[in-house]
Amino acid sequence: MAKYSFDYDAKNDDLIIFQEGKQSKGGIEVGDLIIDFDSKGNAIAIEFQNASKTLTEIQPERITKKLLSSMLKAKIQTDTKGDFLRIAYALLFAEKEVSSTIAIPNIVRPSPVSA
């Protein structure tokens, strides 16, 4: 099983969850999300810019900078379903766990526009 680490920058309100030992070969930006991929096209990291705002928009509950600063553990899991990449994340805090899934169009195939 992959091991994940995280880093939360409270000053900039940015949260990154990444797979340890993997190196990014490229990424995509979707709004306030940045998703990094390895050389095989596997999603290995997700960055939430403006994390407290972005996560609160995704979650049914409010996620504050104070809560993010107290995070103990984080992980992501990805899979492909049809034409979508699904990214499930879990954030563990002392008092609760918050999790959700994000789906974005799968872009591992070359665009006919760029061909």
C-alpha positions in Angstrom: 0.0 0.0 0.0 1.3 3.4 -0.9 2.4 5.8 1.9 1.2 9.3 1.8 2.4 12.5 3.4 0.9 16.0 3.5 2.0 19.6 4.0 -0.3 22.4 5.0 0.9 26.0 4.5 -1.4 28.0 6.8 0.0 31.3 5.5 -1.0 30.6 1.9 -3.8 28.2 2.9 -2.4 25.5 0.6 -2.7 21.7 1.3 -0.8 19.1 -0.7 -1.2 15.4 -0.2 1.4 13.3 -2.0 2.6 9.8 -2.4 6.0 9.4 -0.8 8.9 8.4 -3.1 7.1 9.3 -6.3 8.3 12.1 -8.6 5.9 14.3 -10.6 6.3 14.3 -14.4 3.5 16.8 -15.0 0.3 18.1 -13.7 -3.0 19.7 -14.5 -4.8 22.6 -12.8 -8.5 22.5 -12.4 -9.7 25.6 -10.6 -8.1 25.6 -7.2 -6.9 22.0 -7.6 -3.5 20.9 -9.0 -3.1 17.2 -9.7 0.4 15.8 -10.3 1.0 12.6 -12.3 4.0 10.2 -12.5 5.6 9.0 -15.7 2.9 6.3 -16.1 0.0 8.7 -15.8 -0.9 7.8 -12.3 -2.2 10.6 -10.0 0.4 10.9 -7.2 -0.5 14.2 -5.6 -3.3 16.7 -5.2 -2.9 20.2 -4.1 -5.8 22.3 -2.7 -5.1 26.0 -3.2 -7.2 28.1 -0.9 -7.7 24.9 0.9 -10.2 26.0 3.6 -12.4 27.6 1.0 -12.0 24.8 -1.6 -12.6 21.9 0.9 -15.6 23.7 2.4 -17.1 23.9 -1.1 -16.6 20.2 -1.6 -17.5 19.0 1.9 -20.9 19.3 3.6 -19.2 20.9 6.6 -16.9 23.9 7.1 -13.2 23.3 7.0 -11.2 26.0 8.7 -7.5 26.9 8.6 -7.3 26.1 12.3 -8.7 22.6 11.6 -6.3 22.1 8.7 -3.4 23.1 10.9 -4.3 20.3 13.3 -4.4 17.6 10.7 -2.7 14.3 11.7 -2.8 12.3 8.5 -4.0 12.5 4.9 -4.2 10.1 2.0 -5.6 9.9 -1.5 -6.7 7.0 -3.6 -7.4 7.2 -7.4 -9.1 5.1 -9.9 -10.6 5.5 -13.4 -14.3 5.0 -14.1 -15.2 5.4 -17.7 -13.9 8.8 -18.9 -13.4 10.1 -15.4 -10.5 10.1 -12.9 -11.8 9.7 -9.4 -9.7 11.0 -6.5 -10.8 10.0 -3.1 -9.2 11.8 -0.2 -9.3 11.4 3.6 -8.1 13.9 6.1 -7.7 12.7 9.7 -8.0 15.1 12.6 -8.0 14.4 16.4 -11.7 14.9 16.6 -12.9 13.5 13.2 -12.1 12.2 9.7 -13.3 14.1 6.6 -13.4 12.4 3.3 -14.8 12.9 -0.2 -14.3 12.0 -3.8 -13.6 14.4 -6.7 -14.2 13.3 -10.3 -12.5 15.0 -13.3 -12.4 14.2 -17.0 -9.6 11.6 -17.6 -7.1 13.3 -19.9 -4.5 10.6 -20.3 -5.4 10.3 -24.0 -4.0 12.9 -26.4 -6.4 15.6 -27.5 -7.4 15.5 -31.1 -7.0 19.3 -31.2 -3.3 19.0 -30.4 -2.7 16.1 -32.8 
